[in-house]
Amino acid sequence: MTDLSSQQCSSLSSDKQPLSDAQSSAYLKQLDPQWQLDKQAQTISFIYTFKNYYQTMAFVNVVAQIAHQQDHHPDLLVSYNRCKVTYSTHSVGGLSINDFICAAKINSAQNL
């Protein structure tokens, strides 16, 4: 299986089906264990924590750059020292490979 962080997101049409629960679970195993799959297998999310607001906002800017480069955008919930990142693919009505690619790219950027 190819490393998710080295892949690129692709455009998905609305006739594309979301990933199955089994596919989502398999991709989830390739991410940091703190990424969580919701009970309906519709989203994945991770709550990142930081020492201060400046570090939180620096992280948000990294996520924004990845989202721009991949043309795939997460929902972000930002507070003083936390940022919750949630991915799903609206065009397919659930999870797609793009969600896991972007999650892996965020994890890779965090490890730099």
N, C-alpha and C positions, 0 to 999 in steps of 0.2 A: 504494500500500500504506500502510495506517495505521501511524503510529509505534507500535511495540510498547509503549513505556513509558506511553502514554496509554490503553491498553486495560486491561480488567479480566478477571481469571480467571473462568471459569465452571465449574460442576459438570459432571463427565464421568462417564458411566456405564461399567460394565465392558464393555458391548457396543460401545463406541467403539473404533475402530482407532487404533493409534499412527501418528504421522506417517511418511510414506515417507522414504527417504534423501534424495530430491530436495527434498522439502518442508523437512526439517530443515536441509539445506545452504542453502536459500534464506533461512530465518529466521536462521541463524547469521551470514550476511553482514550482517544488520542490527545485530548486537551488536559490542561491542569485539572486535578481532581476537584478543585473548588467550583468549576463550572457546573451548574445545576440544570437538569432538564425538568420542566414543569410537569405536573401530573397528567396533563392532557397531551404531552409531547408536542406542544405548539411553539414553545420558546426555550432558549437557553439563556442563562444569566450568571453573572459573577459580580460580587461586591468587592471592589478593590478598596483598600484602606491606605491612608497616607498620614504623615506627621502633621501636615498643615494644609491650608487652603492653596498656597502657592504650588505645592507638589500635586495636589488634586487637579488644579487647572492645567498644569503642564501635561499631566496624563490625558486630560480631556482633549488637549490640542493634538496629542499623538493619535488618539482615537479618531479625531476629526480628519487628520491627514490620511490615515488608513481608509476611512470611509470614503473620502474623496477619490483616492487612488483606485479603489475597488468598485466605486459606484454602488456601494451597499452600506446602508446607514442603520446603526443601532438606535434604540431608545436609550437615553442617558438620564439618570436621576442623580444630580450632583448636590452634595452638601459640603460642609466645611472640610472634612477629612475623609470623605467617602465618595465613591462613584459606582453606581450600579449600572452595568452594561447589560442590555437585553437585546437579543437578536431573534428575529423571525423574518420570514420572507412573505410579505403581504401578497405578492402576485400569485403565489401558490397556495396561500391559506394555511401556512404552517412552516415547518423547517425545510431548508434546502442545504445543499453542500456549501453554498455561499456563506451561510451563517457560521459554519464550522471553520471555513477558511479564514474568515475575518477574526473569529475568536482566537485561532492559532496565531495569526499575525500580531494581535494585541499581546498575547503571551510572549511571543518572540521579542517584541519591542521592549517589554518589561524586563527581559533578561539581559538587555544590552548594558 
